């Protein structure tokens, strides 16, 4: 039998024992649903404003902690006006300010003519448009607001407009295809350092509020915020994090975690907040964080952010405004459209903000608005911060500084103390909150592959999750127990052919080789959830891993647990000798094997095929290889250790070939 025929036969046979293709999704979703239900129950118990205040204080602390804290220290904004455009009834000032040292934010300030004193202002936060604040749809919103008499500050987010973090001056282009790619590339490295990228989006927006508060023409008590899509994300985060807001209009984002879970979509890294679901929080919390301050939730009926989740969250949150006798303070404004800040929503938002921030009615006409060409709104001479400020810092530099601070902390600790801290931290992420269960091994029929026998095996790693392996022995092996080698490599049993020579050598030495398929790998791979490839960016495993991160978990931690549970399973088989158990690791899966070995001394020796590639490369290399890298990450690991540290701590058991 060929390796390909064997693999296809195994796929068919395993389905007869258990639906492994749907199990990972089912377990992740069940855990998520339990967390959502617990969160609803906690919110349902809030009975009065005092309890709500206590809840909100914890919500804010928990969110900021999940994001690794907000950048501390308040750099002088050093705001400068680099240009001015006079329009009919208002002008547009081109603003650059520093959010953090050498982190320059480009923004357009829409300023009504003939103001007679400090007035209301709105911060506009952009969604995932490459043009950022210059995007025509966003110009329409800002012009609608200024026509209603409001001051408007529209700023470029990280990776958009004039703030491309991967812009290469010599080539005159950004290496990234667009904002989602940039956010995710930078954001993945931020997950490793324990400082998720959303902290920078939030802090930029909070510094924009600082700027507005410093202007003599702005009343600090009358500042609102709105934004669509990714800008809706930022708006919602601000609703929790910045108590200075007087009104908010989140657009094309607010739904419910449950509704979005089943929609099957994946998100880029600034929309992933570790542990947020595990703590029981949901989109309803964005709303109750604002009560009784006025909020208009803007939504379109055919969005990929499900409208039914939006309606449910608004309906459930309405009672918090009732507690204050402000039943009209929360409204839902819908339009029949796909995902966009429509002109109807723009007009309704302008009327909402004018009513609550200016105390008067407005009647803007977004359909009649004409916009400027993008380059007319540039704040920098050539349209990129990196060209205007060669020493400017972006997320890459800021996250690198976070990592370097961790390295400095490491140097203050004795190595053994670091080892124990790392081991305890990893044990919490890998072992805690998982239910052990009897493995109940399924040993399938034995097949022949050249001079080897191959047996496909299934067992329970934890309730609801079966793992798979090939047990491979020499066809001429003597009866009785034999020593075990546990093989962990990328693609598991599907990579049988490329490792066959090594397997034959190991079996010729009288050992039995178990090629492990941990959760989501090889014959334990999931079926498709969305229109992307299983392994592709934003595909099934990418999404399920992010869902686990919401739960304070990760695929890497789950797979390390699977390795440990595989040893538990082997201990139940009388023909498996574990007194000299060896684990063989290669490729990206090496990280999982090393974590398991650090936590489980039953792995007596560890053979690594190929050199150790530090996880820190994802942080220190601007253009690291991001293919399938998310499944390597246990968020926050680089706060404690890197793979070379694990190598050192496993030195008495580790060999590298």
Phi, psi and omega in degrees: 000138177280162178299321181296317179297319179298315181297316180295320178296319179297319179302315181294317184292319183296326179295335178287341181263324181193149180278077183293337183290337182251355190291317183296315177301316183297317181293316179297317181292320179297317177298319180295315181298322178296320178292320178298317181296318178296322178295317177301318181296319179295317179294323180297338182275354178284117190247348183204167182302326180295316178294324178295319179298318178298316180297316183294323179297318178292320178304312181296315179299315183295317180296312181296322177295319179299333180265013178075018184082159175271151179306130184266163183083137181249101177295144173301132183297327179048045185292141177225145175262118185258357180180168183210135179238124177269125177244178181286104177092354178200166174234163177241118175265139178263117190243140167231128175225162178265121174280320178219169184308120178064016175256102189263130178252127178262136186209154173249129177255118177268118189236114179298148175288156169056049173286143181250019179155177179304138186221183182284150181221156179231132171270123177257126182248126189280148170273195189280060172256130182304325183285348180060227184299342182275351182301132188304316180301321181285328173299321180299317179297312183297320179291327176295319180293317181289327176295334177278000176101008184262144167285138183229130174246114178250120185243151175284131173282173171309130172079014182220163177060246181259014187238042177292117181283344182242030176287132179250106185305321182296324180272340181074023181218164167270136180291335181278145184290337182177181186296322180296320179294316180296314180301321184283322179298310178291323185290329178296317178294329177293327176299321182296322182278354182080018180232072185308147189298336180303333180301326181284322175299313181297314184294322174304315182293321178294324177290330174296321175297319176304315180298314179299320181295335181277346182281134180292341181270002179248134173273112183300341180274358184229061179242127178245176180216143172211160178180156186243146177059242175300329173290330172293322174301309181298320178301314181297318178296322177294327179299331176272318194273334186241102183288356181284347184293135178262340181198157181212147177222075177295138189228133174054042173212310189296121177218239168212150180300323180296314181297319182287328177305313184280347177290338174086359182280152174252162183231160176276174202296333182287351178258012179244119184238107185307134172076358185298317178290319180301328179280357176089011183272155184209181182295335175303331181291332175300322183286308184296338176297336184266337187304137004264016178296145187291138178224131170245115178273120179260134182210155173245149191286338182245039178279159170281350164271106195300130182296329180295327175292321178300311182297320180295314182297318179294316180299315181292325185280345186303328184294338180288329173287325177300326180302331182259005183071028182239058187300335181270005185284341179240124180227157175243124179245120183245153172222149178275099184196170166274189191295101174189158175276091187291163178297327177297314179295324178299314180295317180295323179292320178298319178293318179299311183293320178298318181297317187267336181256338179246344180072028179211164178278154177221155181222069182289162180232079184302329183296335183267003185280136171249148188245165178273159172292144185309316184294340178292340183260003179299138175266336178258156185301321184246010173086012177216131178302321184296332176282322182282328183228086184303335180266012181299148178255143177235188184302321180305310182293321181292319180290325175299321178295322176299315179296318180296327175295322176296318178300321179295321178295321180302320184295341181276351185252142169299146186300322181293323177295318177299318180301314182291321176297316180296316181298317179295319179295316179294322178300322179296320182280328184270319190258329186288151175061029173236139181266123173282156178208164177299136183291330180044065187295136170255113177259112184277179183298150180274134176244165181249133176228100184056240182264021183238154167254140183232126179237126178276136185227142175233146176202163180275123172276320174203166182307125178092349183235114174262140170255166183225153174206158163262127169263121186238130179224163174293139179295342181253014181296144178286157179291159177108172182297146177221154182293151187252139168243126179258115184259129181229107179216166184302134179073003169052229184295340179290343179262021183306314187298318185287345179251007190299320181299314179296319180299315180300320179296315181296318180292327178295338177274008176089014180258157172254135184254127175251112176270115190270134167252091175289181187305127177084003186244145172056236179285354175258016180291147181279163169282166183290141176256326183226194187273006177264163175296156183305316183265354187289156173304132184069009176278196190298307182293325176301312181295314182295324176296317178295322176299322176293322178298320174304328182271008182076022186231189177192159176298322181298316178294318179299318181290326175297321175297319178302320179298315180296319179290332175297322177294319175303318180295314181299328180295343179272352184261120186294339181265015177248120176265123183251004183292341177231035185305126177244138172251132177247126184232151175204162177067205182293336180290349179303322181300317180296316180297322180290321176298315179298318181294323178296327183270342187227109182287353177293341171283100187283331177212154184227120177251121178255125177266113184100165184283155174287129175252111183301140173296332180299341177301330179294336180264321188271341178260121183301321182242062178292162177284109185261013178291121177056023187283335185299327182287352176279342198265124161261108188308130178091358185302322183289357169289342186242314187196168174234173184299321175300330175293317177298321176303315182295318182287340178257013190304325182287350179241350191258134170231143181239126180244000000 
